[in-house]
Amino acid sequence: MQRISDSEFMADTISKIELSIRSGEFIDVETSKIELKDLSTGDKWNSLCETVCAYLNTDGGYIIGGIRERNKQYRITGFNRNDEMKIIDLHCHKFLNDAGVYPDLSDHIYFDYFDIQD
């Protein structure tokens, strides 16, 4: 069985969200390994950090930012590139280890940009 790449997996997941929006039929993409995060308000960033922490302490997962699911409908909230430093800070300025040190998590946290519906 061929394993699809992370990039292909993400593209497929995003395609399902786009299809769901276009068709009006809800296609659930969230699992224990996939979380959608709005990121359009400050408190949403706290939720992102909680999910990243949970993934770092388990088997990992994928977070798709800029999309909100509510009442079985997706809404594209987008991502403001001015917030890119908040994502970069996840690598080494957000999570203390047991020794009280901020470890470099660059090998564990990756991010990429995808265009959705133009």
FENZI-V879770 format. One record per residue. N is the residue number from 0. RES is the residue in one small letter. NEAR is the number of other ideal C-beta (glycine too) atoms within 10 Angstrom. D_FIRST is the distance of its C-alpha to the first C-alpha in Angstrom with 1 decimal. Layout:
N	RES	NEAR	D_FIRST
N	RES	NEAR	D_FIRST
//
This chain:
0	m	2	0.0
1	q	3	3.8
2	r	7	6.5
3	i	10	9.5
4	s	8	12.8
5	d	11	15.6
6	s	10	17.6
7	e	10	15.3
8	f	14	14.9
9	m	16	18.7
10	a	13	19.4
11	d	11	17.6
12	t	19	19.5
13	i	17	22.7
14	s	14	22.3
15	k	14	22.1
16	i	19	25.3
17	e	15	27.0
18	l	11	26.2
19	s	18	27.7
20	i	18	30.7
21	r	9	31.3
22	s	9	30.9
23	g	7	32.6
24	e	9	30.0
25	f	13	28.6
26	i	15	24.8
27	d	10	24.4
28	v	20	22.1
29	e	11	23.6
30	t	10	21.9
31	s	10	22.5
32	k	13	20.4
33	i	15	21.9
34	e	21	25.6
35	l	22	27.8
36	k	19	31.1
37	d	21	34.1
38	l	23	35.7
39	s	16	38.8
40	t	10	41.2
41	g	8	42.0
42	d	7	41.1
43	k	14	37.5
44	w	19	37.1
45	n	10	37.9
46	s	15	35.2
47	l	19	32.7
48	c	14	33.9
49	e	11	33.5
50	t	15	29.9
51	v	22	29.2
52	c	13	31.0
53	a	13	29.1
54	y	18	25.7
55	l	15	27.2
56	n	9	28.2
57	t	10	24.9
58	d	7	21.2
59	g	12	21.7
60	g	15	20.9
61	y	16	21.7
62	i	19	25.2
63	i	19	26.0
64	g	20	29.7
65	g	18	32.1
66	i	20	31.0
67	r	15	32.7
68	e	17	31.7
69	r	9	34.7
70	n	5	35.5
71	k	10	32.2
72	q	11	32.9
73	y	19	31.6
74	r	14	34.1
75	i	14	33.5
76	t	17	35.8
77	g	13	34.6
78	f	21	34.8
79	n	11	38.0
80	r	9	37.5
81	n	7	40.7
82	d	13	38.7
83	e	12	36.3
84	m	9	38.2
85	k	16	37.4
86	i	18	33.7
87	i	13	34.4
88	d	12	36.7
89	l	21	33.7
90	h	18	32.8
91	c	13	36.1
92	h	11	38.8
93	k	16	37.6
94	f	18	36.3
95	l	9	38.5
96	n	9	37.2
97	d	5	39.2
98	a	6	41.5
99	g	6	42.5
100	v	9	40.8
101	y	13	38.6
102	p	14	35.6
103	d	10	33.8
104	l	16	30.5
105	s	11	29.5
106	d	8	26.4
107	h	14	25.3
108	i	19	26.5
109	y	9	25.3
110	f	12	26.5
111	d	7	26.2
112	y	9	27.9
113	f	13	26.7
114	d	6	29.1
115	i	16	29.2
116	q	9	31.3
117	d	3	33.2
//
